Amino acid sequence: MQIVLRRKALIVLAVSFLWSGLPSHVAAAATKNVAPVVTEKASDWLLSPELLEHARLKTVWQQTLPVKPGEEFDSITLLGDRLYFRSDRNYMWSLDAVKGDVVFSRSVAHESVPVLGLVSHGDRIISVIGNQLIECSNITGSEQRVADLELSIVAPPVRNEQFFYIAAADRRLHALRAHDLVQIFKVAPEDDSLITTVVAGDDLVVFGTSEGDIVAIMADAPKRLWQFKVPEAVAGSIVRDGNSFYFACKDTNVYRIDMTETKKAGMAWKFQTEAVLDRSPRVTDGFVYQYAPGRGLTAINKQAGRAAWSLPEGLDLLAESDGKAYVITKVRTLAVMDNATGERLYSVNCASVIGHVSNTENARMYIVDGRGRVACLEPTR
């Protein structure tokens, strides 16, 4: 899933792990056959239970990452059941998104080396570090393969069962055989524009360009299946949902195009935001959530392409559950929106929250504060 951070927040050294309010004296009391008295300070929680209860939320788990003084989080990524936190010093922590346990932590590169993207496939996580394709174990974090492809890579790599697809500065999409990284073919847009985003399945590959071309090709051959044109560049990534593709465009519109046949696709709808868009939409089962600079966050009915609500201070979707959208705002609150009525139901003060990840798969929400505390929240039933 894609990430948004509130940068420039100083993170101080934190070394204690917080586990659902169970301090170490519990174990000591148990050995003496004395019922432990568990006390919890309000300052221990990233968000207090009382505030969360007001919005019908609860903390599932909380963890503290031992970041160094002055170190900031550069990215937070949710991939399946793992959370990945990378600092601006290129130190990475992997957390079990279900339980909050640290799976591994390690330095992935010198702090001055650029890191591009993070995706997963099977038991590996894949990124571009210093223009090298890096595959690491998602269990230990250890490097499994490092490859210099002799390409200037411009977009996060993607892969399916057979191939890696690499968008490069030569304005070509390079398909490399997954097991040995031998190039099998390469393709280019008709107007030779720069490829900025790629989404790959085992059935086809779709890429978007800086000139607004959306092109689908066969997954295993340089054969075009269909093409769709928008007036300006694609903003962020293309999101695939079945046979539908959603994307933001710098012409101020959010688009949904449907693939009706293998070799044919057409526009289902477009939604005008009245702002130049700079990031991808969030797509759930029923809605498309789009942030527009100066306009806030809008929930768009996925089928009809019409707005269900707009929140001017809205920044991003945290999660969706039971007809409600949980939204992080620019004024550091967590707003709960009713997708049916468009009304704001509750708000929670999140003044300490500096980062989050958008989860479009289930109801869990993940936030982080300036002390390195990570919390997983979910609605109460």
Buried (B, 14 or more C-beta within 10 A) or exposed (E): BBBBBBEEBEBEEBEEEBBEBEBEEBEEEEEEEEEBEEEBEEEBBBBBBEBBEEBEBBBBBBBBBBBEEEBBBBBBBBBEEBBBBBBBBBBBBBBBBEEBEEBBBBEBBEEEEEBBBBBBBEEBBBBBBBBBBBBBBBEEBEEBEEEEBEBEBBBBBBBBEBBBBBBBEBBBBBBBEBEEBEBEBBBBBEEEBBBBBBBBEEBBBBBBBBBBBBBBBBBBEEEEBBBBEBEBBBBBBBBBBEEBBBBBBBBBBBBBBBBEEEEEBEEBBBBEBEBBBEBBBBBBEBBBBBBBEEBBBBBBBBEEBEBBBBBEBBBBBBBBBEEBBBBBBBBBBBBBBBBEEEEBEBBBBBEBBBBBBBBBEEBBBBBBBBBBBBBBBBBEE
